[in-house]
Amino acid sequence: MAKKYTVLETWIVNTAKPVESNSAEQTYDRVQRQGGGKLPVIDVPIEYSLEEHFMDEARIRDFAAHMGGAQDILDVGPGDGWPLLRIAPLFKAVTGAEPSQRRVDSITAGVEKLGLKNVTVKKVPATGLDFPDNRFDGVVAATSIEQSPDPYKAIDEVFRVLKPGGRFRVYFEPSEGRERELAEGLMMTETEDSLGYHYSLKHTRPPWERNYLVKFANTPEMKEEFRKLRDLIERIGTTPSANPEVGLQFLERNQASITGASFYELEHFTSETMKETMEDAGFVNVRITWSAATLARSVWPRLKDSALTDVQAQAICAGLAELSTRLEAPAGIGEPVVGTKPA
Ligand SMILES: C[S@@+](CC[C@H](N)C(=O)[O-])C[C@H]1O[C@@H](n2cnc3c(N)ncnc32)[C@H](O)[C@@H]1O
């Protein structure tokens, strides 16, 4: 299928001449904190009376339940330590494989803050897991496989480092349910030497994503331009095609301050294509199962006024997670996938 280019990306390609990069370098080395710095336990105390926190606990229990008793676990692409730091108390040993140095530093700080003794983190991409064959009892990944420049190689690598009989539980950013065919996004970042204007395009079918970064000199004038841009975005939104004030007009006006640009492309998955890809890699008993968090969301309306104790909330989430290992979910709604390396 022919690729569609928006006016804004054509301008970026022709004028800023972006060089090829990847998500770890272009995005995750630049963002300050993922999840808005509000990850339960890691950033803020967990409060089971909040639906989001209850669902987070269910997701954590889901990873644990799907490991089927395994004790030495690899988390691929843990970002700021999710689920790595949250699952650590549930296993004997956990290891993170994360290619972004900034995220590795963030995990290291989290390990210290939480006083965890069984966490190791290594700066490696999923496409080149620097571990021996059959090294881990189980592997988990949360919205990281599809961030890899070659997600197929990443899944082959997961298969290689997993012990025979071990399971791989994978959550991904589902492309099911996206309404618009092409969705634009804008984000701003700041490092010591540059201000970053990030433009993304997500396509529904086939599911792909293109990301651009245009870097500007970090001067007082450009800082003021970025401040005004943030205000504008708050008022009119992040769709430069409909609002050139946050797109072409901004870039053209500040063209003289551009110091560099880069881009990367991603391929996204549906539950079905993730399942097929895992089967192609050699996994067996590959199933799309309900996420325990989806189950948690569905029981939440009945539980929210029950004044659950922490122990009760954890037990319910663990029960939902156990259920999620047995309950196949229909394809087409983006639920996570689990597979086993043949024994
Ligand atoms: C959307 S974030 C998810 C982080 C975390 N798992 C979570 O759910 O909060 C994607 C993560 O994948 C990492 N990543 C990017 N490329 C990767 C690769 N080739 N291998 C492994 N992880 C990668 C990024 O650095 C980032 O930390």
The ligand as a Gaussian input file, in Angstrom:
#p B3LYP/6-31G(d) Opt

LIG

0 1
 C        5.931000       2.596000      25.800000
 S        7.396000       2.349000      26.743000
 C        6.860000       1.102000      27.872000
 C        7.680000       1.082000      29.123000
 C        7.153000       0.161000      30.233000
 N        7.214000      -1.231000      29.856000
 C        5.747000       0.539000      30.615000
 O        4.818000      -0.194000      30.284000
 O        5.585000       1.592000      31.275000
 C        8.420000       1.484000      25.616000
 C        9.764000       1.063000      26.175000
 O       10.389000       0.210000      25.219000
 C       11.753000       0.559000      25.174000
 N       12.344000       0.145000      23.895000
 C       12.532000       0.841000      22.775000
 N       13.187000       0.112000      21.854000
 C       13.401000      -1.088000      22.410000
 C       14.070000      -2.259000      21.985000
 N       14.633000      -2.351000      20.781000
 N       14.145000      -3.293000      22.860000
 C       13.586000      -3.216000      24.093000
 N       12.956000      -2.127000      24.551000
 C       12.861000      -1.082000      23.720000
 C       11.763000       2.053000      25.352000
 O       13.045000       2.550000      25.683000
 C       10.719000       2.217000      26.433000
 O       11.270000       2.114000      27.711000

